[in-house]
Amino acid sequence: MEKIASFTIDHIKLEPGVYVSRIDPVGNSCVTTFDIRMTAPNREPVMNTAEMHAIEHLGATFLRNHGEFGSRIVYFGPMGCRTGFYLLLAGEYRSRDVVPLLTQMYEFIRDFRDNIPGACPKDCGNYLDMNLPMANWLARRFLDTTLYNITENHLVYPD
């Protein structure tokens, strides 16, 4: 079997950042998949499921309610390796195009102190596995170390 494209990225060189993973045609349009890498793969500890789950609920809620991008959100969810998230947007975009949106989202997560949307047994299949304080901390870390001063080598996959 041939390797899928995401397994051909050199994860040893990959840094936290926002990357276009792929652009797929869908009918007369396309969908852009973003790799939102919050930790350096294989060099930093991965995120625990509780904080990733909290980020997923908060991020998805923020994105789907966003005035400009809400109707273009196809999916926001965690990577299996627990180093980041995928964001799928209807349309064709570059990494830099979504940095303002992601900055707003991570500021929302950093500052969120209320009940996590959907974190109850009726709404979620694992509602007890949430860690809001750690989600706040990880969002702050990603903003401070990556998003606020993002450079080209955190927007384009390494060779």
Legacy VTK file of the C-alpha trace (Angstrom):
# vtk DataFile Version 3.0
C-alpha trace
ASCII
DATASET POLYDATA
POINTS 159 float
0.000 0.000 0.000
1.081 3.514 -0.739
1.625 5.893 2.194
-0.991 8.596 2.539
0.322 12.149 2.125
0.211 13.060 5.825
2.600 10.187 6.619
5.195 11.607 4.227
5.713 14.787 6.297
8.965 14.675 8.265
7.603 14.688 11.809
11.140 14.976 13.197
11.456 18.453 11.643
7.811 19.479 12.150
7.264 22.385 14.547
4.060 23.673 16.126
2.199 25.720 13.544
-0.671 25.915 11.079
-0.216 23.950 7.866
-2.318 23.193 4.817
-2.374 19.415 4.880
-4.371 18.981 1.679
-6.895 20.572 -0.660
-9.490 18.167 -2.024
-11.951 18.795 -4.844
-15.591 18.314 -3.837
-18.026 18.801 -6.702
-17.446 22.295 -8.109
-15.623 23.457 -4.985
-12.979 22.128 -2.629
-12.207 21.502 1.035
-8.966 22.628 2.686
-7.639 20.497 5.545
-5.464 22.308 8.069
-2.975 20.626 10.382
-3.026 22.689 13.594
0.063 21.336 15.322
0.172 22.416 18.968
3.173 20.380 20.121
6.418 19.319 18.443
5.879 15.672 17.431
8.143 13.118 19.097
9.983 15.864 21.046
7.354 17.231 23.423
4.781 15.387 25.508
1.482 14.799 23.737
-1.696 16.342 25.091
-3.893 14.236 27.337
-7.348 13.306 26.122
-9.151 15.397 28.772
-7.682 18.715 27.651
-7.955 17.770 23.972
-11.615 16.921 24.506
-12.223 20.304 26.168
-10.414 22.107 23.309
-12.474 20.137 20.783
-15.802 21.139 22.394
-14.793 24.782 22.825
-13.124 25.066 19.426
-15.999 23.474 17.528
-18.526 25.676 19.347
-16.509 28.822 18.634
-15.903 27.960 14.989
-19.468 26.956 14.130
-20.775 30.176 15.701
-18.215 32.417 13.975
-19.864 35.177 11.940
-17.593 34.935 8.900
-16.395 31.312 8.880
-19.205 29.461 10.671
-20.968 28.338 7.508
-17.673 27.112 6.000
-16.648 24.835 8.894
-16.734 21.200 7.797
-14.935 19.658 10.799
-12.730 20.466 13.789
-11.303 17.601 15.808
-8.256 15.971 17.384
-5.390 14.137 15.727
-4.981 10.559 16.845
-1.358 11.230 17.793
-2.589 13.910 20.240
-0.197 16.602 18.982
-2.877 18.836 17.481
-6.152 19.200 15.614
-7.561 19.112 12.112
-9.723 21.903 10.750
-11.571 21.344 7.471
-12.948 24.422 5.704
-15.094 24.613 2.595
-13.061 26.517 0.001
-9.412 26.912 -0.913
-7.150 28.617 1.626
-3.523 29.137 2.554
-2.252 28.669 6.102
-1.883 32.389 6.720
-5.560 32.918 5.788
-6.785 31.203 8.961
-4.244 32.506 11.495
-6.570 35.368 12.603
-9.481 32.918 12.987
-7.360 30.456 14.979
-5.944 33.257 17.122
-9.497 34.302 18.012
-10.446 30.684 18.729
-7.460 30.028 20.987
-8.031 33.326 22.830
-11.618 32.197 23.402
-10.361 28.860 24.769
-7.635 30.522 26.867
-10.170 32.848 28.503
-13.102 30.428 28.852
-14.167 29.850 32.491
-17.785 28.632 32.230
-19.366 25.206 31.753
-17.967 23.591 28.613
-20.679 23.462 25.923
-21.949 19.935 25.404
-20.199 18.547 28.498
-23.157 16.661 29.944
-24.314 13.039 29.600
-27.168 13.919 27.230
-24.841 15.763 24.802
-21.544 13.854 24.914
-20.458 10.223 25.035
-17.562 10.888 27.431
-18.517 14.141 29.153
-16.445 13.475 32.295
-13.174 13.391 30.336
-12.628 17.164 30.216
-9.888 19.334 31.715
-10.693 23.016 31.253
-7.744 24.472 33.252
-5.286 22.485 31.150
-7.120 23.455 27.934
-6.809 27.112 29.022
-3.080 26.635 29.656
-2.432 24.860 26.336
-4.327 27.536 24.405
-2.254 30.255 26.116
0.956 28.378 25.333
0.045 27.934 21.646
-0.863 31.613 21.320
2.310 32.836 23.031
4.794 30.461 21.405
3.295 30.089 17.935
0.278 32.101 16.788
1.103 35.606 18.017
4.428 35.746 16.158
3.952 33.070 13.523
6.670 32.800 10.894
6.780 31.147 7.477
8.472 27.992 8.839
5.380 27.475 11.038
3.040 27.878 8.042
4.687 25.582 5.459
5.607 21.927 6.022
9.361 21.287 6.311
11.179 19.678 3.381
LINES 1 160
159 0 1 2 3 4 5 6 7 8 9 10 11 12 13 14 15 16 17 18 19 20 21 22 23 24 25 26 27 28 29 30 31 32 33 34 35 36 37 38 39 40 41 42 43 44 45 46 47 48 49 50 51 52 53 54 55 56 57 58 59 60 61 62 63 64 65 66 67 68 69 70 71 72 73 74 75 76 77 78 79 80 81 82 83 84 85 86 87 88 89 90 91 92 93 94 95 96 97 98 99 100 101 102 103 104 105 106 107 108 109 110 111 112 113 114 115 116 117 118 119 120 121 122 123 124 125 126 127 128 129 130 131 132 133 134 135 136 137 138 139 140 141 142 143 144 145 146 147 148 149 150 151 152 153 154 155 156 157 158
